[in-house]
Amino acid sequence: MYLIRLAIKNLTRHKKRTLLTAGIIALAVVFYIFLDSLMLGMRNKALSNIIDFESGHIQVANENYWEQRDEFPLENLMNQDGETAAIIKETEGIKGISPQLKFLARLNNGVDEIPIPVEGVIPQNEKEVFEKDKYFVKGDYFANGEYKAVLGKNLAELMGLKNGDYFTLVFRTKNETFNTIDLQISGLLETPNPNINSNRIFIPLSIAQKVLNVDNKISQYAIRTEKKEVEEEIKLLNNELNGEITAFPWQDSASSMIKLSQAQEIESEIILGIILIIAVLGIINSIILAGIERIEEIGMMKALGMKEREIILTFVYESTGIGVLGAFIGSVFSFIGVGLFQKYGIDFFKLMGTDYDFSDFGMPIMGKVYGEWNPETFLFIIVFVILISSIVSIFPAMWAAKKEAAKAIHHKQ
């Protein structure tokens, strides 16, 4: 206890230096926890946007189609039959099912033309699986069989279209012949997912099947479940489905997003390392200065019988105290900051005065981003900072403790 009291007394000798070094550590703690909260919030929102607006929790499709799905092929489609739909609906944990027919087309407004993915859907089924119907800024869904379409607001603005306008889709049918259809816009979407707002058109499923000449076939079934973890539902479905028809989890559709988030985690660790190096240098500098200033005092302690190990422990306790103080200050500010971030969120792009969204960085997010708590990160950084503070002080403390008593007593500043 005596050594601890001595370490505390030494810390209070140079309050400004102690607070400055602890402040550097606190800054590292705050920055890392906030960065982790931001990355976790962005990741979870991006994954939710993929599930809620693009993939659902599970997709059922032909295995051969699934391998080429990014090319929107019209080969290896599956029948929109009652048997497969019944198997899916009867599976425990399934909340909704939506048949989809996906293909590529060129949107023509009479002046300009751009390539765009198109999805044939049934509105009432889409509402069971996705959240799109909550984000209409104009109009609404079409009725199945109508020559109408739903567009993202950004896509409509890009092409100079508004609700109620007509446009033309140009595409290849299953027989590799060109076909066109004229459609009227029945509604405009502005969702939290920029992919839907800028890069998607939705038309009635029956119209898509008719103009593509695919009979009663679809690309896939999108499915919503009661929970995000779908391993059990996938297993049940694949035990019941026959032939090449297979159930795939939402992670397959979000694989690029998951890889991106893993890369961002590595970047976060690198940033943490850089910040902690700065903090470590501050601690080493503080201990060396303390050792230089107290050389005579160290000599007196050794002359009075204090062992080198006890002197080293005194410096280690001092350094640990700085680490504890920095971790405490950082924790308090992190708790307040992340709490506010979690409640109110931050619209980074509005702050920067730009219309871009996070899709430019590979993440389907727009609007506000909310932070999320990660208790494991919180505990890790606090324990890590305190341990680092203790360990890095050992060598400079050994340097100070090894001074010979007589020389140290007669040391001239």
Secondary structure, 3 states (H helix, E strand, C coil): CHHHHHHHHHHHHCHHHHHHHHHHHHHHHHHHHHHHHHHHHHHHHHHHHHHHHHHCCEEEEEHHHHHCHHHCCCCCCEECCHHHHHHHHHCCCEEEEEEEEEEEEEEECCCCEEEEEEEEECHHHHHHHCCHHHHEEEECCCCCCCCEEEEEHHHHHHCCCCCCCEEEEEEECCCCCEEEEEEEEEEEECCCCHHHHHCCEEEEHHHHHHHHCCCCEECEEEEEECCCCCHHHHHHHHHHCCCCEEEEEHHHHCHHHHHHHHHHHHHHHHHHHHHHHHHHHHHHHHHHHHHHHCHHHHHHHHHCCCCHHHHHHHHHHHHHHHHHHHHHHHHHHHHHHHHHHHHHCECHHHHCCCCCCHHHHCCCCCCCECCCCCHHHHHHHHHHHHHHHHHCCHHHHHHHHCCCHHHHHCCCC
